[in-house]
Amino acid sequence: MTEAIEGLSFEAAMAELEAVVRKLEGGQVALEESIALYERGAALRAHCDARLRAAEERIEMIRAAEGRATGTTPAEGF
C-alpha cells in the first residue's frame, strides 16, 4: 500500500480499494491502522472516480469528432 496513488492504473487502484474494504470489514485491525486504511481507501476512491471521469470525457470527445450525439438525456417520465 505504499505506492503513490497517482501512478496506479484504474484496475490496480480498484483492486487495492477492494482489499482495503475487506480489511476494514473484517474488523481485525487496530484503530490507528483502520484510520490509515480508511484514508487510503478514500484517496483510492477519488482516484478511481477521476480516472472514470477522464475516460468518459475521452469517449465524449471521440463521439463528438465522429459527429455522434454526446452526453445523455433522461428518458421521458424518469
CORCOR-V116089 format. One record per pair of residues at least 4 apart in sequence whose ideal C-beta (glycine too) atoms are under 6 Angstrom apart, sorted by the first residue. I is the first residue (numbers start at 1). J is the second residue. If there is no record, write none. Layout:
BEGIN
i:j
I:J
I:J
END
This chain:
BEGIN
i:j
1:40
5:43
5:47
8:12
8:13
10:51
13:44
13:47
13:48
14:48
16:44
17:41
17:44
20:37
20:40
20:41
21:25
23:29
23:37
24:37
29:33
29:34
60:70
63:68
63:70
64:70
74:78
END
